[in-house]
């Protein structure tokens, strides 16, 4: 198996994890699952879903890369950058359409797939690049910091439209209705 083929498999894996992850908090509500999985239908919580799908698939990806002895560099940098960049990629494609026509599940899922494909293209480039050495350690730390930020904003959301759950008409997890 080649590195390119592993990115195609990762695209499919991340895409499938997004569907599973959408319901994890609903099935297993806890303070732990609230950090990693969406707790409501806000745009922000869906960005957490994308980030987590990339990061959690990274465990499977690492096993695949090792099992098939695929040569790569910068695993943690690739993982963090692809997980982080998927958010602005998705938002830049999704928000203009969302504001123009509203929520459309087929378009939303299509945009999600496009964002995953682009982020895995970025991942491929980073995995093929020369070894970044210490940046991999920094990236691992930044993944942890990202989840600290996700945790904080899950329980203390900003009062703007990205954090607003239009279905439940509230912000965050334990927040009063507006």
C-alpha positions in Angstrom: 0.0 0.0 0.0 1.2 3.5 -0.8 1.0 6.7 1.2 -1.4 8.1 -1.4 -3.7 5.1 -1.0 -3.6 5.5 2.8 -4.9 9.1 2.4 -7.8 7.8 0.3 -8.6 5.3 3.0 -8.3 8.0 5.7 -10.7 10.2 3.7 -13.3 7.4 3.8 -12.6 6.5 7.4 -12.9 10.1 8.6 -16.1 10.6 6.6 -17.6 7.5 8.2 -16.5 8.5 11.7 -18.2 11.9 11.3 -21.6 10.1 11.1 -20.8 7.9 14.1 -19.4 10.8 16.2 -22.5 12.9 15.6 -24.4 10.7 18.0 -21.8 9.7 20.6 -22.8 12.4 23.1 -26.5 11.6 22.7 -25.8 7.9 23.3 -23.2 8.3 26.0 -23.7 11.7 27.7 -20.9 12.6 30.0 -18.4 15.4 30.7 -15.8 13.3 28.8 -17.8 12.7 25.6 -18.9 16.4 25.7 -15.2 17.4 25.2 -14.8 15.3 22.0 -18.2 15.0 20.4 -21.0 17.5 19.5 -23.4 18.3 22.4 -25.8 20.2 20.2 -26.6 21.2 16.6 -24.5 24.4 16.6 -22.0 25.1 13.8 -19.2 25.2 16.5 -20.0 21.7 17.8 -19.9 20.3 14.3 -16.4 21.8 13.9 -15.5 19.8 17.0 -16.9 16.8 15.3 -14.7 17.3 12.3 -11.6 17.9 14.4 -12.3 14.8 16.5 -12.9 12.6 13.5 -9.5 13.5 12.1 -7.7 13.1 15.4 -9.4 9.8 16.3 -8.9 8.4 12.9 -5.2 9.2 13.4 -5.0 6.2 15.7 -6.3 3.9 13.0 -4.1 5.7 10.5 -1.0 5.1 12.6 -1.7 1.4 12.8 -2.2 1.2 9.0 1.0 3.1 8.3 2.9 0.8 10.6 1.3 -2.5 9.5 2.0 -1.8 5.8 5.4 -0.3 6.5 4.5 2.9 4.6 7.3 5.5 4.7 6.2 8.9 6.2 7.4 11.8 8.2 5.7 14.3 10.5 2.8 12.2 11.7 1.7 14.4 14.5 2.2 17.6 12.5 0.2 16.1 9.7 -2.5 15.0 12.1 -2.8 18.4 13.8 -2.6 20.5 10.7 -5.2 18.4 8.8 -7.5 18.5 11.9 -7.1 22.2 12.3 -7.4 23.2 8.6 -10.5 21.2 8.1 -12.4 23.7 10.2 -11.8 26.9 8.1 -12.0 24.9 4.9 -15.5 23.6 5.9 -16.6 27.0 7.2 -15.5 28.9 4.1 -17.5 26.5 1.9 -20.5 26.0 4.2 -21.3 29.4 5.7 -22.0 31.3 2.4 -24.4 28.5 1.3 -26.0 28.2 4.7 -26.7 32.0 4.9 -28.0 32.0 1.3 -30.3 28.9 1.4 -30.3 27.6 4.9 -29.6 24.0 6.1 -29.6 21.4 3.4 -28.3 18.0 4.5 -27.1 16.8 1.1 -25.1 20.0 0.6 -23.8 19.9 4.2 -22.5 16.3 3.8 -21.1 17.1 0.4 -19.2 20.1 1.8 -18.0 17.9 4.6 -16.6 15.4 2.2 -14.8 18.1 0.2 -13.3 19.5 3.3 -12.1 16.0 4.4 -10.5 15.4 0.9 -8.7 18.8 1.0 -7.5 18.2 4.6 -6.2 14.8 3.6 -4.4 16.3 0.6 -2.7 18.6 3.1 -1.9 15.6 5.3 -0.3 13.8 2.3 2.0 16.8 1.6 3.1 17.0 5.2 3.7 13.3 5.5 5.9 13.4 2.3 7.9 16.5 3.5 11.3 16.3 5.2 11.2 15.5 8.9 10.1 18.5 11.0 11.5 17.0 14.1 10.5 19.2 17.1 7.4 20.5 15.3 5.9 17.0 15.8 6.2 17.4 19.6 4.7 20.9 19.4 1.8 19.5 17.3 1.0 16.8 19.8 0.9 19.5 22.5 -1.3 21.7 20.3 -3.8 18.8 19.9 -4.1 18.6 23.7 -4.5 22.4 23.9 -7.1 22.3 21.2 -9.2 19.9 23.3 -8.8 22.1 26.4 -10.2 25.0 24.3 -13.0 22.7 23.0 -13.9 21.7 26.6 -13.9 25.3 27.8 -16.1 26.5 24.9 -18.5 23.6 25.2 -19.3 24.7 28.8 -18.7 28.5 28.2 -19.8 29.2 24.6 -19.5 32.6 23.1 -22.8 34.2 22.5 -22.7 34.4 18.7 -24.3 32.5 15.8 -21.5 29.9 15.5 -22.3 28.6 19.0 -26.1 28.9 18.7 -28.1 25.7 18.5 -31.0 26.7 16.3 -32.8 23.4 17.0 -32.8 23.7 20.8 -32.5 27.6 20.7 -29.7 27.7 23.2 -25.9 28.1 23.5 -23.6 25.4 24.7 -24.3 22.4 26.8 -26.0 23.4 30.1 -27.1 26.8 29.0 -30.6 28.3 29.3 -32.8 28.8 26.3 -32.7 32.2 24.7 
